[in-house]
Amino acid sequence: MNKEWPIWEIFIRSKNGLEHRHAGSLHAADAEMAIQNARDVYTRRQEGVSVWVVESKYVTASNPEKSGELFEPAKDKVYRHPTFYNLPDELKHM
């Protein structure tokens, strides 16, 4: 019988942030323990206002080796990339 605790992905929302950001991973027996451990490990200086934990086995990710197949369709939508506009010379940071 495998006695190893599952891995949990930890997401923290900072005090001045609107979104949760991935902070790291840790082992825990259950979600409640994952939240407590995440608080202790990733918010030691009281940086966070919210913690999300997700058991790693429930995270589905795209394959980086197949990123071309996944993101290629966006190239045919030229309106998303305004490269054909003439910008005024005064505009320096676009």
C-alpha positions as a printed NumPy array, in Angstrom:
array([[  0.   ,   0.   ,   0.   ],
       [  1.328,   3.44 ,  -0.989],
       [  1.542,   5.613,   2.14 ],
       [  2.914,   8.715,   0.386],
       [  0.751,  11.824,   0.682],
       [ -0.475,  13.356,  -2.572],
       [  1.043,  16.498,  -4.062],
       [ -1.021,  19.7  ,  -3.936],
       [ -0.578,  22.781,  -6.122],
       [ -0.746,  26.003,  -4.129],
       [ -2.166,  29.302,  -5.372],
       [ -1.91 ,  32.486,  -3.293],
       [ -3.687,  35.806,  -3.763],
       [ -1.583,  38.651,  -2.405],
       [ -2.984,  41.623,  -0.522],
       [ -2.604,  43.923,  -3.508],
       [ -3.451,  41.362,  -6.179],
       [ -6.666,  40.433,  -7.894],
       [ -5.65 ,  36.988,  -9.081],
       [ -4.264,  33.888,  -7.445],
       [ -0.734,  32.984,  -8.541],
       [  0.911,  29.596,  -8.414],
       [  3.263,  29.589,  -5.443],
       [  4.505,  26.013,  -5.532],
       [  3.659,  22.473,  -4.532],
       [  3.656,  20.47 ,  -1.336],
       [  2.65 ,  17.086,   0.058],
       [ -0.36 ,  16.864,   2.382],
       [ -2.79 ,  14.194,   3.546],
       [ -5.898,  16.207,   2.598],
       [ -7.068,  19.638,   1.435],
       [ -7.318,  21.118,   4.924],
       [ -3.759,  20.073,   5.747],
       [ -2.626,  21.463,   2.371],
       [ -4.15 ,  24.852,   3.205],
       [ -2.525,  24.921,   6.641],
       [  0.866,  23.867,   5.27 ],
       [  0.576,  26.368,   2.391],
       [ -0.126,  29.139,   4.881],
       [  2.959,  28.154,   6.888],
       [  5.253,  27.711,   3.885],
       [  4.115,  30.332,   1.372],
       [  2.709,  33.185,   3.489],
       [  5.219,  33.48 ,   6.314],
       [  5.268,  37.27 ,   6.082],
       [  1.473,  37.593,   5.836],
       [  1.626,  38.256,   2.076],
       [ -1.596,  36.461,   1.264],
       [ -5.294,  37.013,   1.737],
       [ -6.519,  33.822,   0.071],
       [ -5.142,  30.336,  -0.56 ],
       [ -6.343,  27.814,  -3.124],
       [ -5.123,  24.224,  -3.096],
       [ -5.68 ,  21.704,  -5.889],
       [ -4.534,  18.127,  -5.789],
       [ -2.018,  17.83 ,  -8.634],
       [ -3.741,  14.835, -10.186],
       [ -6.715,  17.096, -11.001],
       [ -4.645,  19.651, -12.935],
       [ -4.65 ,  19.208, -16.688],
       [ -1.993,  21.023, -18.685],
       [ -1.147,  21.4  , -22.338],
       [  1.925,  19.656, -23.699],
       [  4.715,  22.214, -24.368],
       [  5.998,  20.038, -27.218],
       [  2.654,  20.486, -28.984],
       [  2.277,  24.215, -28.348],
       [  2.334,  24.961, -32.071],
       [ -0.777,  22.866, -32.65 ],
       [ -2.573,  24.508, -29.734],
       [ -1.669,  28.141, -30.405],
       [ -1.353,  28.139, -34.185],
       [ -5.032,  28.993, -34.869],
       [ -4.538,  32.436, -33.287],
       [ -2.149,  33.448, -36.091],
       [ -4.971,  33.713, -38.623],
       [ -6.735,  36.397, -36.543],
       [ -4.714,  39.424, -37.635],
       [ -7.059,  41.808, -35.855],
       [ -5.648,  40.539, -32.546],
       [ -2.193,  41.784, -33.513],
       [ -2.437,  45.454, -34.522],
       [  0.871,  45.454, -36.419],
       [ -0.601,  47.279, -39.41 ],
       [ -1.399,  50.536, -37.573],
       [  0.78 ,  53.608, -37.99 ],
       [  1.617,  55.017, -34.586],
       [  2.506,  58.663, -33.963],
       [  6.178,  59.397, -33.323],
       [  5.299,  60.776, -29.869],
       [  4.282,  57.276, -28.794],
       [  7.506,  55.707, -27.581],
       [  6.464,  52.726, -25.428],
       [  4.197,  50.529, -27.522]])
